Amino acid sequence: MEKIGLKREAYFRKNVYFHLDLEGNPIYWDTYVYAALNPNDK
């Protein structure tokens, strides 16, 4: 996403899970938040 001009604003580790492994433990997903900043703001 940085290659197309967006800036990474946040990184949430082990943010959400949607599935469980075979032992019933949650499989967590990391989440990145990106922003399209106004180039006129300084």
JODAZI-V339085 format. One record per residue. N is the residue number from 1. D_FIRST is the distance of its C-alpha to the first C-alpha in whole Angstrom. Layout:
n:N d_first:D_FIRST
n:N d_first:D_FIRST
//
This chain:
n:1 d_first:0
n:2 d_first:4
n:3 d_first:5
n:4 d_first:6
n:5 d_first:7
n:6 d_first:6
n:7 d_first:8
n:8 d_first:8
n:9 d_first:12
n:10 d_first:13
n:11 d_first:13
n:12 d_first:16
n:13 d_first:18
n:14 d_first:20
n:15 d_first:19
n:16 d_first:21
n:17 d_first:23
n:18 d_first:24
n:19 d_first:26
n:20 d_first:29
n:21 d_first:30
n:22 d_first:33
n:23 d_first:35
n:24 d_first:33
n:25 d_first:31
n:26 d_first:27
n:27 d_first:24
n:28 d_first:22
n:29 d_first:18
n:30 d_first:15
n:31 d_first:13
n:32 d_first:10
n:33 d_first:10
n:34 d_first:8
n:35 d_first:10
n:36 d_first:10
n:37 d_first:13
n:38 d_first:16
n:39 d_first:16
n:40 d_first:20
n:41 d_first:20
n:42 d_first:21
//
